[in-house]
Amino acid sequence: MARDVAAVIPERLVARRLDGEQVVRGVLAALFAAFLWLFVVYPMLHVLWRSLLDNSGRFVGLANYVRYVRTPAIAASITNSLVVSAAAMVLTVVLAFVYAYALTRVRLPWRGALRVAAMLPLFAPSLVHGFALVYLFGNNGLVTRQTGVNVGIYGIKGIVLAEVLYCFPHAVLILSAALAAADARLYDAAAALGARRVRTFLTVTLPGVKYGVMSACFVVFTTVITDFGAPKVLGGKTSVMATEIYNQVIGQQNFTMGATVSVVLLIPALLAVVVDRIVQRRQYALISSAARPLAPGGGPVTRSALFVYCALVAAAIAAVYVVVLATSLVNRWPYDLRLTLKHYRFDTAGGYTALLNSLETAALTAVIGTVIAFAGAYLVEKGRTPGRGALYLVSLLPVSIPGMVLGLAYIFVFNAPGSPLNRLYGTLAILVISNLVHYFTVPFLTATAALKQMDSEFEHVGASMGVPFYRTFWRVTVPLALPSVIGISMYFFLNAMVTLSAAVFLVAPGTELAAVAVLLMDDAGDTAQAAGMSVLIVIIGLAMRVVYWALLRGVSRRTQAWQATGEQA
Amino acid sequence: MSNGRPPAVALDGIAKRFGAVVALQRVSLEVGDGEFVCFLGPSGCGKTTLLRIIAGLERQNLGTVRMAGRDVSALPPRERNYGIVFQSYALFPNLTVVRNVAYGLETRRMPREKIRARVDELLEMVGLSRHRDRYPAQLSGGEQQRVALARAVAPSPALLLLDEPLSALDARVRVALRGEIKALQRRLGITTIMVTHDQEEALTMADRIVVMNHGVVEQVGTPFETYAEPASLFVARFVGRMNVLAASATERPGYARVGSMELRHRGAPVQPAGTRLALAIRPEEIRVGAAARASGDNHVVARVSGVQFSGAFARLTLALSGLGVPELECDLAGDALAESGAKEGAELPLVLPADALRVFPEPAA
């Protein structure tokens, strides 16, 4: 019967008079759409198109792809990338799982210190982890010289090791969250049913973190396959896809082959992201609101064993930083170990200008990125914004675009002769924009999650009282989301400080960045200066982290009053 | 109601669909100036959708909404001049009670002192003056509810919309707040529409009840009318408690067959014999004990299968032997229980008075 009635009722809604607010919303949505089109979709289409042309601009169909897989020297980069990513993924997730398990499920001494140690790699560009391995195990490395054993760090082995170090914090973060969200009632039930520890682990613990493990795998895999820094330093003759793009574009000026490799590199990254989204959606349903948190436990043997393990891992991570710091502070590593500050008098690659540029870029990225990500999420999540579904989907895209690919795409779009967009090329603005886009998805999703938690009627209450939506946004939504806003801007800042991949194509004389300077110094043989610059990047990152931590504490103190649930209720 | 002025709210042929699902089928309705109207119905009946269409938070597919004669169908919520209280209250957690109540006044270019005076007056009215500087999270559910109410009426809107305002509260607070909301509404004389699924709430608070089911208005009437003269079997079952007996029409007008017995009822248009009907009687209308011996028709003997004594009254569960009907519920005044002789397992004569037996031309199942 309902169907008959439905047939009589028209599909379209009663017309609404155009009002000012809807216009404001429409304009903002159009600006957001223009941003996504100009800096995400359009450049990517360009890369796709260029991979179908030859170097003189003639359409050649899939000929470039055929050449790619038929040229053994280039085709090897695909296999190398896959092998490196798979190996690094397995190693990282296994190591990180034990580490995260120890941190969340066992009462360890010095838990806070261990947690901080695991997060250290977030503060350095990936190539710094490569350097550290070179300084230790390279042909003239400390360990090589002391023991006389050359482990042959250049090549796949070394890249995998550096990537494990680099990706470790990401995996630990995801797995800790999954392991911490355990329901103690399940463990009580297992114990009451007489299950032994191994059985409990296999039947309760593992299934509970299944999605967390999968998510960690995807994140590590994508990070590794798109990383440029570590393979650049450690690859030697072994090229992976990310470095192959660099070789083709910078080394051989072969832009079409660069575009071809880029498109191929997009596939695994895109796949990993899509699958990860599906997996994450499932995870939400696992923990019910009635769950009771699990208190960390563990017998004395487990605890000592896991403590030793964690201490070793933390020491290995710390070693990276110690070695880099030491290299930058001694006369000539590892031959002349007298202390000196001379390596901090940078004389190449922009020097302190590069550092200041990095700071400026990171600060601008943090401010503008936070505004765009939060406002974009608001437009998509709250109210009737036209085209919100499409805006959401395109906002998810950047996370699957490797930095190298984005950088190359921007060369195509912003360095095309005769284009009005050309003005951006060679400015800090283009670097800021590439950072905004490269790191857009995670902040956008964070903001979306924060907005979803808010009562959907806030805007309606405001509207019923004649208050325009932007006023309610400013007085209620933003204050409530302040912790997320701070988190988002920190994410932008820290990533902008250490990013290398997109920037390497976009820096110009006068707009050098610190991370690129590290690469150039190392290429020029100024190892110690490269180490010095790395140290400064890490110090700035750590300092900002402390500033943000203080900010967050201040905010949470202020917001505590709002959250104090009424005891008298 | 009809004092020559146009109704505060007039809905004309409102229809709404969500894809293939029809939420409202051409609903027309008028709400008088100063009236308190309840939209009552089970979840999914379309009552909240209708309220949101009036508020402009949802757009209808067909029909017009008029407020005081003005067609507001094309206007955004901001220009409709109403106050609203949501089920979740939607109090701004980062603003104190005072700032919450003042929220709608601050955009109206009102002088600061006037805002202050108005807020003070309202907080006084809802009895929250001493909590003025607290944050919503520091208040009890009932107090939050009152803040939401004060905030909604602060800009002196022409219409107050309440979306299940009491459903998040404890039973005791809920009963107390019913009275308070009603008193506030009377005092301000503000036209009010409240959505609820709680029939008791609707009966105690409303001037008129709009009973809805499956996107259709089943009945509009005063609480007494909807209780005493339900217009459909749905209303009969939904408002108050009702015993429903499956029956069929007989040759004899005014009688219906229930199991092996013929019962006289209130009378209804004659149906062909055998047509399936439903007879309905309220628990308190069944007569037992001395009252049962007096009157004439519809004598039945039942076995008492349960007695629930709750002070002021007692509820009997009665099994009708041989009638092929499920159990009946019967309410007695508490002091009449002993006199009636009802005990678990006892046989009890009773009468189903013909003038209380309503007939509905639809199968009971």
Interface residues (C-beta under 8 A of the other chain):
Chain A: A2 R3 V5 A6 V8 I9 P10 E11 R12 L13 V14 A15 R16 R17 D19 E21 Q22 D455 E457 F458 H460 V461 G462 A463 S464 M465 G466 V467 P468 R471 R475 V476 P479 L480 T559 A561 W562 Q563 A564 T565 G566 Q568 A569
Chain B: A15 K16 R17 A20 V21 V22 Q25 A55 G56 L57 R59 Q60 N61 L62 G63 T64 S73 A74 L75 P76 P77 R78 E79 R80 Y82 G83 I84 F86 S88 A90 F92 P93 N94 L95 Y103 G104 T107 R108 Y135 P136 A137 Q138 L139 S140 G141 E143 R151 A152 A154 P155 P157 L161
